[in-house]
Amino acid sequence: MVKTRSEARIIVCDPRVHGGEPIIRGTRVPVRSIALARNEDGLAPAEIAAEFNVDIAAVDAALAYYDAHRAEIERIIDRHERATHKA
């Protein structure tokens, strides 16, 4: 997995947070939530930053990570949707 310099500092995986899925460093905000805010809710990066109380650089890094690792994040999104809708 190749990361840009900014991604390497901002996007991390911590097994103690959200099962180790990619998050914004220093927060519990997963990349999947940032991607869904853009892709499903149609929010602009500035709106996403305000919604999740993170800076715009973190949103940009999360979106870049999503774009570079789309299949991985889509699998995480699918897994969470199945778990949420499980009866």
VOKOLKE-222926 format. One record per atom (N, C-alpha, C): residue in one letter; x, y negated, z. Coordinates in steps of 0.02 Angstrom, whole numbers, plus 50000, padded with zeros to 5 digits. Atoms other than C-alpha are relative to their C-alpha. Layout:
# VOKOLKE-222926
aXYZ
...
This chain:
# VOKOLKE-222926
m500425005850000
m500005000050000
m500454993850000
v499605006150006
v500794983649943
v499604994250029
k500325005949970
k500424968050043
k500394993849983
t499655006350009
t500814949950008
t500284997950067
r499715002349936
r501824940750139
r499464997650048
s500535002549956
s500274931950206
s499565005650025
e500404994349978
e499274948150210
e500355003850056
a499624996149951
a500654956850306
a499974996750069
r500035003549936
r500544943650442
r499294999350026
i500685001649980
i498674941150444
i499565006250005
i500424994050000
i497864957950403
i500395005850031
v499684994649963
v498284972050523
v499515005750011
c500404994249980
c497664989250572
c500215001950070
d499874998249930
d497534992850758
d499525005650017
p500444994349986
p496875010050806
p499524998850058
r500445001649944
r496085002150960
r499424995449981
v500515004750022
v495014990250858
v499665002749937
h500394997650057
h493634996450741
h500305006349969
g499734993750025
g494455013450726
g500604999449955
g499405000950040
g496005006350644
g499884997049931
e500115003150066
e495154998250494
e500334993149998
p499675006550006
p495964982250427
p499584994450030
i500325005749967
i495574966850531
i500454993949993
i499605006149996
i496154948850545
i500365000150067
r499584999849940
r497604948450669
r499734995250053
g500205004249944
g497124941850840
g499254999450008
t500735000149996
t495264944850811
t499755007149997
r500334993650013
r494044959150799
r499604999749935
v500375001150063
v493454952950628
v500295004649946
p499764995450052
p493584967050499
p499974996949931
v500005002250070
v494014963950318
v499335001649968
r500644998250030
r492394973050274
r499474994650012
s500495005249985
s491374959350360
s500114993849957
i499845005850043
i492274945650264
i499795001549929
a500194998150068
a492024955050101
a499245000049991
l500734999950005
l490174957850136
l499714992950002
a500245006949997
a489944939450180
a500064996749932
r499925002850067
r490624934850009
r499565003749949
n500324996150054
n489914949049904
n499255000850008
e500724998849988
e488214952049985
e499634993650017
d500335006149977
d487824935350067
d500134993949957
g499845005550046
g488614924349934
g500314994050033
l499695005649965
l489554913750060
l500664998049968
a499365002650023
a491004902750007
a500525001150056
p499494998949948
p492674905050098
p499944995350060
a500065004749944
a492404889350202
a499415001950045
e500584997949961
e490694895650256
e500165006350041
i499804993849965
i491434912650301
i500444998350059
a499565002049946
a492794904350403
a499604997250059
a500415002849947
a491494894550501
a499585005350034
e500424994749973
e490364909750523
e500385004550048
f499614995349960
f491754920650594
f500504996550046
n499555003949957
n492714906650682
n500735001949989
v499304998850019
v494334910050588
v500204994649950
d499795005150047
d495394898750480
d499955002549928
i500094998450070
i495254898150292
i500555004549974
a499454995750021
a496964906250270
a499865007350017
a500184993249981
a496324921550363
a499475002849953
v500524997950047
v494794922350251
v500315001649932
d499674998950064
d495874920650096
d500415006550001
a499604993849995
a497034934550157
a499555006150002
a500474994349996
a495554945850199
a499705001449931
l500294999050067
l494784943050027
l500525002749951
a499464997350042
a496464946149942
a500125007350017
y499924993049980
y496644962150043
y499445004249971
y500574996450028
y494904967549993
y500085001049925
d499934999550073
d495234963749809
d500555005049981
a499444995550015
a496874973649815
a499875007250023
h500134993449970
h496134988249915
h499255001550000
r500734999650006
r494344988249854
r499725006950017
a500264993249988
a494095007249856
a500025001750074
e499924998649928
e494735008650035
e499464996450040
i500495004049961
i493614994650101
i499295002249983
e500674997650018
e492095000850003
e499845006650036
r500124993849962
r492315018050086
r499844998450073
i500145002149931
i492355009450256
i499304997250005
i500675002950000
i490794999450213
i499485005549995
d500474994550007
d489895015250156
d499945004050065
r500004996249937
r490395024450315
r499604996350054
h500365004049949
h489735010250424
h499264999649984
e500715000250018
e488115009150327
e499665006550016
r500294993549983
r487815027850347
r499925000850075
a500044999549927
a488185026950533
a499454995550028
t500505004749977
t487055011850555
t499295002349985
h500674997950021
h485585019550462
h499855007250018
k500104993149979
k485775036750539
k499425000250050
a500594999649956
a484155041950623
a500115005150055
